[in-house]
Amino acid sequence: MAGMSGKRTGIFLLLFFLILCGIFIGYHMYEVKQQPQTLPVYGNPGHKVGAFTFVNQDGKTITDKDVAGKIRVAEYFFTTCKTICPKLNENLNKVYEAYKGNDDVMLLSHTVDPEHDSIPALKEYSRRFDADSKQWEFMTGKKQDLYNMARYEYLISAQDDTSGVPISSDFIHDNHYALVDRDGRIRGFYDGLKQEDVDKLIADIGTLLKEQ
C-alpha cells in the first residue's frame, strides 16, 4: 500500500509540474504577443531621407515638408514600362487600398524617365488606380535629382542603362519599395513583385502607425 501511495504521489507531483510548465509557457507567449513589435532601421547610423522638391501628377510642387511626420512608401517606375512596372504598381495599389483615406500614410512613385513622363502622362497613368494625389503621388523632376534620391536617400537603384536598348527597357530601377517612418528613417525594403512581401509591407505600416 505504501508503494502505491508513493506512486500516486509521484504521478501527482509530475502532473502538477507539467501544469505549472504549461501555465508558465502560456504566460510567456502571452507576454511576447503583448509586447509591441519593432522594425529594424536601415542605412548608416543616423541616416534619414533628405529634402526633395518634385512635381506631382496634378502639377503641384511636392517637397519633404509635405510628407513630414507621415509614413511613406517610395518606389521608382516609368509609365511606358512594359516589364515589371505594371505588376509593381498593381501591388502598390493593394497597399493604397489598405490605407486609403489614412492621412498618416503616403505613397510616392517617382519616374525614372522624366523626359517622357510629363505631368499629363503621370496623371493619365494615375487614373489606372483611381489614385488620390493627396495620398498617392506620381512625381517627376530633374533626372539627376530623382536618381540621387533613389540611391542616396531611399537606398534603392535608379539609373540609365547606356547599352542602347529601346526606350521601353533602357532604365534600371529596383523592384523594391522602401518604407520610411514618421522620422524619415528607412524601416524596410519589400519586393514589389512578391505577394508575401506586399502583405508584409501592409502589416509593417500598421506596426509603424502604432509606434509613438
N, C-alpha and C positions, 0 to 999 in steps of 0.2 A: 504493500500500500504506500509505503514511504517513497518507493521508487516511482510509482505512478504519480504521486503528488509532486515529486521533484520534476518529473517530465512535464506535467501541466504548467508548473511554474516557469519552466524554461520556455515552453511554447508561448505562454502569456507574455513573458518578457520580450521574446523575439517579435511577436505581433505588435507589442507596444512600441518597440524600437522602430519597426517598419512604418507604423503610423506616424511617429514623430518625424521620421525621414521624409515621408510624403508631405506632411504639413510644412516642413522646412523648405523643401523643393518648390512646393506650390507658392509659398510666400515669396521666395526669391524670384520666381518667374513673374509674379505679380508686380514686385518692386521694379524689375527690369522694364516691364511694359509701361509702368507709370513714369519712368524717367524720360525726359524729353530727348528725342533723337537729335543728333548733331551731324552736320555735313562737314567734310573737310574744306580747307581753304587752299586754293591753288595759286601757283606763282611764287616768286621770291617773297621772303618775309616783308610784309607791309605793302605788297602790290595791290593797287586799286585801279580800276578802269578810269582813264583820264578824261579830260574835257574833249568835246567834239562839237561841230556845227555842220549839220546836214539839212537837206530839204526833203520833205515827205511827199506822198502821192497827191496831197492837196495843194502843194506849192508853199507849204508853211515851213518856216525855219525851225528846226528842232535842235536843241542843244542839251548838254548834260544836265542843265538846270531843270529841264522838263521831265527828267527821269529821276531826279534826286529823291532819295527816300523810298523809291519803288523797287520791287523785284523785277528783273528784266531777263528775257531770253534773247540772245543775239544769234543771228545766222547770216550767211552770205549766199547769194544766188544771182541769177540774171534771167530776165524774162524770156529770152529766146532759147534758153537751155532745154534740151530735149532728153537729157540723160537723167541725172539724179534730182534736179530741182523740182520737177512736178511731185515726186514722192516726198521729198524733203518738206515741201510746203503743205502737202496734203496732211502729213503727220503733224506739222506745226499747227495746222488748223484744229486738230484734236485738242491740243493744248489751249488754243484760243477758246474753243467751245467750253472747255472745262472751267475756265476762269473768266468767261465773258461777262462784262459788267463790273468786274472787280477792279477798282481804281488803283489798287496796290500792285497790279501785275501788268507789265507791258511787254510786247513782242517787238523786236527791232530787226527787220530784214533789210540788209544792206546789199545794194547791187555791186557786182564786181565789173560791170560793163556800163559805166556812166555815160559813155559816148553814145550809146544806143538806147539806154533805158532813160528816156525822157520822163518828165513828170506825167504827161498823158499816158505813156506806156505803163508806168508804175500804177497809175490809177486804174487803168483797164485790167491790169493783172490782179490788183487787189480785189476787184469785183468778183473774181472767181470764188473768193472765200467770204464775200459779204463782210469784208474787214472794216471795222470802225477805226478810222485813223487816230482817234483819241487813245486807242489801246494797242492797235497793231499798225506800226509804222513801216512803210516800204520807202527806203531812203536812198538818196543819191547825193553826190557831192564831187569834190575833186578826187580823181582816181588814187593819187598817192595818199591822200588823207584816209580814204576808205581802206586801202591796203594796210597802211600803218596801224590803223585802228584794229584791224583783224589780228595782225601779227604781234604787235607790241602791247596792246591793251586787252583784247579778248583772248590772246594766245592761241588763235586758230589761223589757218592759212588762207591767203587770197593773193593771187598774183597772175600776171600774164604768162602764158606759155609761148615762147619765142620759136616754136618748131614750125610755125607757118601753117598750122592746120586750120580748117574752116572756122568761121565765126561761131558756129554752133557749139564748138568744143574747145576754143582756144583760151579759156580761162580755167585756172586751177583754183578750186575753192573747196574747203573742207566740208565734209558731210556731217559735221558735228554742230550741235547747239552749245552755246556757253550760257550757264546760269549765273546770274550776278545778284548778290543780295542788296539790301537797302543801303549798305555802307559802301557799295561799289566793289566788293570783294568777289572773286570768282569762286563759286561753290560746287561746280560740277560741269562735266562735259558729257554729251549724250549723242550717240549715233542716231541721226535722224532717219535712217533707213531701217532701223530695227524697232519693232513694236514694243519689245520689252524695255528698251531704253526710253521710248516715248512715255510709256506707263510710269517708269521710274521718275522721269522728269516731272510729270504731273504730280506724283506723290511728294517729290522733293520740294516743289514750290509750296505745297501745303505745309511742309515742315518749316520752311523759311517764314511763312506767314505767321507761324506760332512763336518764332524767335522774338525776344524782346530787344 
